[in-house]
């Protein structure tokens, strides 16, 4: 029985190692043209004047627009606590030339650009004639807690969904802290003039949720008061029983304990 168990463990380990080796051999999986050419969830805001701009929505999809400038490539990855760096997954890639022409991911590749995924990262590499343009894509991300690595240095902006805010502490949080909040139509926009590394974090809430949070806090406070009163009454009843039994009771116990 022990031998069979050992063989089973060895087989599982061999499969795991083989899968890992296969992942490295295949470059972590290809980003297909179908994925890159998918329709974005909404129109990309190419008119942004920030180096990196994100727009969040309640459907848990974000859009990102990066200013290419004179960059030759952008490395996109996510840090995980146990598995190390993982490639950032996205879809609906678009590139806008400085003259305003927008092309899809497959056209981007056909014109000399590259989008490559390895086991650790996803690379976007730009052709020589693509300087000064903008790259855009879409991915999964909740507006209640949005986190993104600072892949490029420069100014950043995160536009929240309508009726979302970060003003109330605890339920709202923004990092780095040296930011400003702008109002654009019915939306709040978090802006950083300069981000040089690390990650940006935006934890927001729907303004109507504050009522729910308030009700929860009131209920919790009432429950705490009722629990305290009930506990003290139980202690007093126990003290009375000890008196009836002739046991000593410290009447001056300030802590309320027997």
N, C-alpha and C positions, 0 to 999 in steps of 0.2 A: 504493500500500500504506500509506504514511504517512497519507494522507488518511482511509482507512478506519479506521485505528487511532485517529486523532484523533476521528472521529465516534463510534466505540464508546466511547471514554473520556468524551466529552461526554454520551452517552446514559446511561451508568452514573451520572455525576455528577448528571444531571437527575433520575434515579429516586431517588437518595439524598436530594436536596433535597426532592423531592416527598413522599417518605415522612416526612421530618422535619416538614414543614409539615402533613401530614395528621395526624401524631401530636399536634401542638399544637392543631390544629383540633378534634380529637375528644377532647381532654382526656386523652390518654394511655391510653385504654381504660377501659371501664366495669367496675366490680365488680358482677357479676351477683348476683341474689338466690339463684340456684342455688349459687354459690360461697359466699355468706355463710351459707346455710342448711345447708350440708354437715354431716354428723355429725362432731363432734370426735374425734380419735384416742383420747381418754380423757376422763373427767369433769373439768370445770374445778374448781379448788380455790378457790371463791369465799370460803371462810372465812379466807383469808389476811388478816393485819393489816398487810401491807406495801403501799406505794404502787405497787410493780411487782413481780410475782412470776412466775418462770419455772420450769417443770418440764421437764427434759430426759429423753429416753428413747433406748434403743439402736436404735430404728427411724428415727432421724434426724429426728424430729418433736418440736417443742417446743410447749408451751402457755403462754400469757401471760395474766395477769390484772392489769388496771390499776384502781386506785381513782380514780373520776371526781372526787370532791370537789366543788368549785365550778367546775371547769374547763368552759369552753364548747366546747373542741375539743382534739384531739390531732393533731399533725402527725407522720406516720410516714414516714421516708425512710432510704435507705442511701447512704453516700458511696462513690463509686468513683474510682480514681485518674485515669481518662481521660474517662469519660462524665459526670462531675459527679454531682449528686444524682439518685437513682433512687427511684421509689415502692416502699415496702415491700409485698410481696405476702403475703397471708394468706388464710385461709378459716375456715369454721365459726365465724362471729362470734356471740357471745351477749352480751346485756346483762342484768344483774341489778339490779332496783330495790331500794331500801333495805329494803322489806318482804319480800324474798326471791323475788319473782316473776322468772322468767327468760324472756326472749323471744329469738326468732331475729333474724337480720339483716333479713329482709323485714318482720317485725313492728316492728323498731326504726325502719325507714324509714316505715312506715305511721303510727307514733306521733310523727312529727316529727323523728326523728334523720336524719342524713345521713352517708353514706359515699361519698366522691368520690375518684377517682384522676386525677391530672394526670400530665404527663411527668416531674415532679420529686418528687412526694410523694403520699401517700394521707392524706386528711383524715377524721377521725371527729368529727362535730359533734353535740352533745347538745341535745335539746329542753329547754325551761325546767323541766319537771317531772322531769328525770332527774338532778338534782344529788344527790350522795351515793351513787350507785350504783356498779357495777363493770362494766367492759367486758373481754371475753375473746375470744381468737382463737387459731388454731393456724398454725404455719408450719414451714418446713424449717430444720433446724439440727442440727449434729452435736454430741454431748456431748464429743467429743475436743477441739473448739475452738469455743466458742460466743461470738459477739460480738453485742452489741446496743447501739444508741445509747440514751443516757439521755433519753428523750423527755419525761419528767416529773421534777420534783425530788422528793426524798424518800427513803424507805427502799426498798432493793431486796433481793431474795432469788432465788437460783438453786439449785434442788434437783437433784442429780445422780442418775443411774440407780443402782440397787443395785450394790455392789461397785466403784464408781468413786470416785476420790480425786484430790486435788490436792496432797498433802503432800510428795511427792518433787520437789525442784527439777529444772529442765530439762524433765522430762516433765510436770510439773504447774506451772501458772502462773495467778495471779489478779490482775486489775487492775480498779479501784484496790486498793492494797495494804492500806488501813485497813479490813479486813474481819474477820469472825469465822466460824468453822466450827461448825455445830451438827449433832448427830446426831438424825435423825428416823426412828425405826424402823431400817431397814437402809440408810438413805440419808444422805449428807452434804449439808448445805445451807449455801451460802455467803451471808452476810448483810452488808449495808452499812447502817449507821444513816442515812447521808445521802449522796446522790449528787446533785450540782448540775449536771452537764454532762458532755460527752465520751461515752465508751463504757464499758461493762463487758465484760471479757474473762475467760472461764473456760476454761482448757485442762486437761482431766482425762485420766485413764487408768484402764483396768481394772486392779485390783490384781493379777490373774493375769498381766498383761502384764509385770510387773517381772521375772518369771523369764525371759521371752523377751528383754527388754532386757539382763539379766545375761548370758545365753548369748551374745548378739551381742557384748557388750563383751569377754567372755573370748576369743571367736574372733578378734576384731579385735586384741586384745593378743597372742595367740599368732602371728597372721599377721605382726604388726609385728616380733616377736622373730625369727621365722624369716627374714623379709626382711632384717633387719639382719645376722644371721649370714651369710646367703648373700652379701650385698653385701660384707662384710668378707673372706670367703673368696675372692671374685672379685678383690678388690683385692690380696690376698696372692699369688694365683696370677699376676696381672699383674706384681707386683713381682719374683717369682722369674724370670719370663721376661726381664724387663729385666736382671736380674743375669747370666743365662746369655748374653745378648747383649752384655754388657760395658758396659751403659749405667749412668749414675750413678743411685743410689737414695738418698734421704735417710732413713736409718734412724731418725732422731730426730723424724720428723714426727708430732707428737702428734695431729693431726687425722686421721691414717690415709690421707692422700692421697699420691699419688706425688710 
